[in-house]
Amino acid sequence: MKIRLHHPARETSMAGPKTVWQVLRELDIVPETVLVIRNDELVAEDDMMNDTDSVEIRPVISGG
């Protein structure tokens, strides 16, 4: 799967299938700090991702 990360912006790839949680663990990212978007849809930690998926990982931003 092709993975695009933000802050800092970079791209990487990873073999699947893997759950979102497994991908984040391999990238050393805390799940609560990001949103994971697969093929333009938000996914949960237990969703499975495949080799053909396009994944974007965005930081969670909060404010007031």
N, C-alpha and C positions, 0 to 999 in steps of 0.2 A: 504494500500500500504506500501511496505517496502521502507524506505528512508535511504540512506547512505550519510552522510555529511563529508566534508573534512575541515580541519583547524578550530577547532580541529576535529580529526577523531572520528565519533560516528555513531550509527545507531538508528533509531526510526521507529515507524509505525504510520499510520494515516488512518482513515476510509475515503473512497471515496463514490461517485465521488466528486472531487473538481478540480477547475482550478489550474494551476500552481501558479497564483497570490494568490489564497486563501491559498495554502500550504505555500508559502513563508511568507505571512502575519502571519499565525499561528505560524511559526517558528521564527518570528521576524527577517527576513532577507530582506535586501534591494534588490529588483529585479535586479538593475543595477550592482550589485557586484558579481553575480553568473551566471553560466551556469547550466541549468537543463536538464538532460538526462534521458529519459524514455525508458526503454527496448532498450538501445544502440542507441537511436536517440535523437538529440537535439530538444527541444520543446520550444514553445513561451508561453508568460504569459497567453494567453487566451485559451490554449489547455486544454482539460479535461483529468484528470487522474482517474483511477479506482482502486478498492481494489486489483486487481491482478497485478498491475503494479510494476515494480522494478525501483526505482528512485534514481538517483545520483545527488547530488548538489555539484558543484565544483566552487571555487572562480575564478573570472576573473583575469588573470595575464597579465600585460603589461610590456613592457620594450623597450629598445632601444639599 
